[in-house]
Structure formats: C-alpha cells, structure tokens
Amino acid sequence: MDGLPARKASFTVARFRGRPTLKPARTSPVRVIATLALAAVAFAGCDDDDDDGDDEFEAATEAVKQIAQNAPTSLPANVPDDVLRVTLGGVEYNLRELISRPSESRPSAHIVAAYQTGSTPADPPPFGTSDVAVLPDSTRAAPAAQVYECRQNGTSFAWTFLQPEAGLQPITPQPIPALELLVLDHFRYPAGIDYGPPTGAPPVGPAWRVSAPVLDQGSTTSGQTLFIGSVEATVANGPANVPLLRLANVARIDRGLPSEVFSRTTSDGIQKGYVLRLNTVGGIAPTTGCAGAPDVGSRQRVPYAADYYFIDVLTTP
C-alpha cells in the first residue's frame, strides 16, 4: 500500500534611505551621478528579488493547477472490473462507466489527477499543524519501495508490510512547467495529529501529498494537500507484483494549497473520493532474512512501481 520565503529585506535600500542628504555645493557632479547610478542599481536589484519571489509563487500555483487540468480523461484499458466496482446509495456502479458519463449526469465521475512512482524526495517537508510538525518516515532520495519489517508472532517470524516510500510524478500529456518547485510523495500517515474540524484526527493509512514550499506562508506545514486512504478492494496482479487496489478517501487535508490535486469526500456527501493503484510492478515481501529473534525489527525496502489515479464521484446536483 502502500514537505513564501519571507521577502528579502533590502539592506541596500535601507542604507540609501537613511543616508544623510548631500549638499549640492559640496558634492561634485561626478559623485552625484555615481551615487544616483548606484541607487538605481540597488533599487533595480530589490525589484528583481521581489519579482523572483512573485514569479516562483505564481509558477508553483500554476504547476499545481496544471497537474489537475492535464490529468488523464480515461482509465487504462487493463483495469479489472473488481477494482472499478463501487456501491453508491445501495446501487453498484463501474467507475469506468461513470467517468464516461457527461459531467452534468448524476452520478458521474472524473479523474482529478494521476501520478506514477519515482524516487523519494531528498528533502521532504514536514506535515501536521502549527503545534506538531512530523517528517514522513522515508529513506531520502531512494528508489520507490514497499518497506517490510520482520516481526514475531508467537513462535513464527514473518515479513510484515510497514509502509510505502515513493516520490510521485504527474501523468500528463506534456511536462508540467516549474514542477521542481513542488514536492510530491507517498508514505504512511502516522495519525495522532488533530487538524480540527472538519478533518479531525485521521487514522493511520497510506497517504499521498503535493506540497509547494514556496507557498508555505511562513509555516513549513502549510502550502500542501494530503490525501489519506483506506483499502476497499484488492486484486492480484501476478506473483511478482503487489496487488492492484481501490482505496476510499478517509481524509483530505488542505494547508493553503490552492488547487484540486486529490479527490475529496465532502461532509454533505456530494463527492466520493477514490484512488486506484494500477500497473504495479515488484514490491512483494522478501522470502528470506526473517527467520529468528535476531531478525526482529529489521527492515527491507523492496523496489516497486505503480500508477495512482485519483477519482471524484459526484452523487447529487
């Protein structure tokens, strides 16, 4: 199954603003011209700094929007029906069929965004609240992996799935400009953080995140959206690969990120959010290395790849 810098104050401008007034009678024209030239350069530099900050802010915001606006409009052809069957109001539907319906139909569905796995971020931002900031438990700048831990159950020992560790790359027809300003990752949400209403304290579960540090507004836990899911359906995908999954949205936490990059479930039930784990490769539990007490607590990262499709289902007008 499965982290706006403060505007730089210009000491140069302050120095010029605080400089004593020069008396024309005692100042040569050459010196006046030189001073004005230096002042112009200083002010130009300040404007550049401000412009750079504004440009990055706008570019990051646009990158997040483009992820959703350029999302796939249909699912891969090889998705089994068992992954796609959902029940809404006591009636069974197929997500592929719901996606094909006109947007004004009810129920209907659309793909909010899609991602493929990549290496974990080298420096992921924390998540949480102003009181609690937690770094995801992942191996920095490492290939995407399913992480297993050796545990003892009575007299037997076995590898137990612990968490996913992966970066994410948007699946879009064209590359997303300024994507380097974003941090996209996939990990296990640890629970224990109360975000207050309407989210509260979500349970432990697989989590996906899009974060824009340049939008953090002075708090490292801001400028990000977090999706937490719970497995609803599991379909085998061969003996060498982790299974395909359908997960339901149990919480979506927005920390000031101005975009729809993940599905959501609203309090009035108008939207139902799902994530599909598709096209899985690798990631199955190890077969050796967990044989006795000395192995308990050891972990192994098993490389894997997968695609994640986030889907909103609209159930009422």
TAMO-V799024 format. One record per residue. RES is the residue in one letter. PSI is psi in degrees with one decimal (999 if undefined). Layout:
RES/PSI
RES/PSI
This chain:
M/-107.2
D/999
G/999
L/100.3
P/148.2
A/137.1
R/133.4
K/121.5
A/136.2
S/103.9
F/-26.6
T/-44.7
V/-44.5
A/-39.0
R/-42.1
F/-36.2
R/-31.3
G/2.2
R/137.8
P/146.4
T/131.5
L/139.9
K/122.8
P/-35.5
A/-24.3
R/3.1
T/129.7
S/151.5
P/-36.5
V/-44.2
R/-39.0
V/-45.2
I/-42.8
A/-41.8
T/-44.7
L/-38.7
A/-43.9
L/-39.9
A/-42.2
A/-41.4
V/-42.7
A/-47.3
F/-38.3
A/-40.6
G/-39.1
C/-43.9
D/-38.2
D/-42.3
D/-46.0
D/-42.2
D/-39.4
D/-42.5
G/-44.4
D/-41.1
D/-43.5
E/-40.2
F/-50.1
E/-39.0
A/-41.3
A/-43.0
T/-43.4
E/-37.0
A/-42.2
V/-41.8
K/-40.3
Q/-30.0
I/-45.6
A/-41.7
Q/-25.9
N/20.7
A/155.5
P/150.7
T/-4.5
S/161.8
L/157.4
P/151.6
A/-20.1
N/14.9
V/123.9
P/149.0
D/-30.8
D/-25.8
V/-28.7
L/-14.0
R/125.5
V/153.9
T/123.4
L/119.1
G/32.4
G/2.0
V/136.4
E/136.3
Y/164.6
N/126.7
L/-35.3
R/-42.2
E/-38.6
L/-36.8
I/-31.0
S/-12.0
R/153.7
P/147.9
S/-26.0
E/-8.2
S/153.9
R/124.5
P/155.9
S/171.4
A/159.6
H/153.9
I/117.7
V/-45.0
A/162.7
A/147.7
Y/154.2
Q/153.8
T/152.8
G/-173.1
S/148.8
T/151.1
P/144.5
A/-29.7
D/72.7
P/141.6
P/159.8
P/170.7
F/164.5
G/-138.4
T/-175.7
S/-23.4
D/-26.4
V/120.9
A/118.1
V/132.6
L/136.7
P/143.4
D/90.6
S/160.4
T/121.4
R/136.5
A/33.4
A/155.9
P/151.7
A/139.2
A/153.9
Q/128.6
V/130.6
Y/149.7
E/137.9
C/124.1
R/156.0
Q/136.0
N/99.5
G/-119.1
T/3.0
S/156.9
F/137.3
A/151.4
W/129.9
T/133.5
F/133.7
L/-54.2
Q/158.8
P/153.0
E/110.1
A/152.5
G/170.6
L/146.3
Q/125.3
P/139.3
I/104.0
T/157.3
P/-33.9
Q/152.8
P/148.3
I/119.2
P/145.7
A/23.8
L/-22.2
E/-14.4
L/-5.8
L/155.9
V/120.8
L/125.2
D/169.7
H/127.0
F/-173.1
R/122.3
Y/130.2
P/-9.5
A/-177.1
G/4.5
I/120.5
D/110.3
Y/-2.9
G/175.5
P/148.6
P/-3.1
T/-43.4
G/-142.0
A/95.8
P/154.2
P/168.3
V/139.1
G/168.7
P/138.1
A/145.1
W/146.1
R/142.8
V/123.8
S/141.9
A/93.1
P/-31.0
V/-15.7
L/15.1
D/-11.7
Q/35.6
G/-5.2
S/126.3
T/-17.4
T/-0.7
S/178.1
G/35.9
Q/156.5
T/135.6
L/129.6
F/129.2
I/129.7
G/167.1
S/133.5
V/129.7
E/-34.5
A/142.5
T/129.5
V/125.6
A/145.4
N/45.7
G/156.9
P/-18.9
A/-2.7
N/146.6
V/153.4
P/164.5
L/149.2
L/151.7
R/127.1
L/143.0
A/148.5
N/121.6
V/-18.8
A/141.1
R/122.8
I/121.7
D/126.7
R/57.8
G/20.7
L/117.3
P/63.3
S/157.4
E/95.4
V/-7.9
F/157.2
S/164.3
R/157.5
T/117.5
T/160.0
S/-25.9
D/2.3
G/10.4
I/-35.9
Q/142.6
K/127.3
G/137.1
Y/156.1
V/134.7
L/128.0
R/116.6
L/166.8
N/45.5
T/143.7
V/124.1
G/-164.6
G/3.5
I/160.2
A/147.1
P/160.1
T/-7.3
T/166.4
G/0.8
C/78.1
A/-12.8
G/-179.6
A/-39.2
P/-20.4
D/-15.6
V/131.6
G/-13.8
S/153.1
R/149.8
Q/136.8
R/120.8
V/114.4
P/144.6
Y/167.2
A/149.8
A/159.8
D/143.9
Y/121.5
Y/125.1
F/127.4
I/132.9
D/134.0
V/122.9
L/122.8
T/-23.3
T/159.4
P/999
